[in-house]
Amino acid sequence: MKLLQVPTAHLEERVKEELEENPALELSEDKHDENYEGTDEFAEQPAEEFNSESEELSSDDQYENIDISDYVQDGDDDIADYKLRDENYGDQEEKQTLPYKIETSFYEQLESQLGMLKLDEKEARITEQIIGSIDEDGYLRRETSAIVDDLAFRQNIMTTEEEVEILIKSIQNFDPPGVAARNLQECLLLQLLRQKREGKEVDVAIMALTKYFDEFTKKHYEKIQRGLNITDDELKDVMQHITKLNPKPGGQATEVNKAESYVIPDFFIYNNGGKLELTLNSKNAPELRISEGYRDMLKDYDRGAKKDRRQKEAVLFIKQKIDSAKWFIDAIKQRQHTLLSTMTAIMNHQHEFFFTGDETNLRPMILKDIAERTGLDISTVSRVANSKFVQTEFGTYRLKFFFSESLTTDSGEEVSTREVKKILSDLIEGENKKKPLSDERLTELLQEKGYNIARRTVAKYREQLNIPVARLRKEL
């Protein structure tokens, strides 16, 4: 299960860790050659290649016939302790963690700017406490009085709210603009004030957010226009300028990091002359085998006449490493089998979609459907669906995209709720943004198309699509 959840991008590192940890495990000859440079990142292995057991793996059973009873005697505490340590190898594996990319965090970026301020030791510790109180979105949501109390009780630093506020103002001049604001209004105003100091004409926008922030959030543009006494074009320019500001300054670094960690698909599905072909990303299929040298060593010890204490330890060590290598090879192959079984069942169930790429062709499908087709537990199917991706000629999708409940049409036909969501999304995308469609009108339009659906269900689907209510979709 742990290997099943490892992303394809990290599986190669996980295999390298195991190769370094266990000398009895090695890559097959074609990949162990010193000139081998590794597989192409998006190289593929046909599904049928994994349906038969490898010859190397079946031949590894030979060492099982070696009798090691002569090497282990009752009461031999040192050998027993050695066995116990080695049998805990699995616990060591549990503690292994995946490598991660070292990168500068949002908080490190803020701390690196402290050098621009001329601070004494007390002020430096206060500013560090303030930065530590900023959340991941870049907001300082903790009350100033609470920060004063934290400094007093946890660091024995006595200060005042006025002193803390002065240092907060200093931090608000840091990059990214808008950081350390107490709320959205202050965050946006800090960014506009920064632009004003840089010489930009933003006075009207500052006035709009200062006096009419509630109207702005509710898109009551008429009230803003009357209050500021500006023309339609001026209002449009002001609103466009404000909406380009960053509502989550702390999220900038996070978004950059997300963009860098692009998706590596686990599967590829192609339409080859009217026949769907499923292949597994070769990163999911490392060619591993048990070391010939280790197997030979175990046989040599078994044939030897002298079986002293030193040989006892050597044999136990070798056998434990071979057992661990065989277990890891089996686990990798089980991972491949589970991935292919699950994806094959999904491909067969959603056959029409993989030919057309049309979301309206998606059939209702729940985890239980795939579990019954594959014989896997629902929890196993869920793990695969939530963590794996498939690349098609229409785009790359997470497997959970293909799962949805059913909804009955007027004609009694069961259709996927994703089909309904796609039509709902298309209706909203094609609406007149000056007069967006209400949930009631959307319900009527869907019912006219034959979908038996209630208004509250339309509202639920709209929220799941992260689409706001009609009033908030209105544009000038």
LINJOFEN-V550924 format. One record per helix or strand of 3 or more residues. SS is the DSSP state (2 for helix, 1 for strand). FROM is the first residue (numbers start at 1). TO is the last residue. If there is no record, write none. Layout:
BEGIN
ss=SS from=FROM to=TO
ss=SS from=FROM to=TO
END
This chain:
BEGIN
ss=2 from=2 to=5
ss=2 from=8 to=21
ss=1 from=25 to=27
ss=2 from=29 to=32
ss=1 from=44 to=46
ss=2 from=47 to=50
ss=2 from=55 to=65
ss=2 from=69 to=71
ss=2 from=77 to=87
ss=2 from=89 to=95
ss=2 from=106 to=112
ss=2 from=114 to=116
ss=2 from=121 to=133
ss=2 from=144 to=155
ss=2 from=161 to=171
ss=2 from=184 to=197
ss=2 from=203 to=211
ss=2 from=213 to=217
ss=2 from=221 to=228
ss=2 from=232 to=243
ss=2 from=251 to=260
ss=1 from=267 to=272
ss=1 from=275 to=281
ss=2 from=282 to=284
ss=1 from=288 to=290
ss=2 from=292 to=303
ss=2 from=309 to=349
ss=2 from=351 to=356
ss=2 from=359 to=361
ss=2 from=367 to=374
ss=2 from=378 to=387
ss=1 from=389 to=392
ss=1 from=395 to=398
ss=2 from=399 to=402
ss=1 from=406 to=409
ss=1 from=414 to=416
ss=2 from=417 to=429
ss=2 from=433 to=435
ss=2 from=439 to=448
ss=2 from=455 to=464
ss=2 from=470 to=473
END
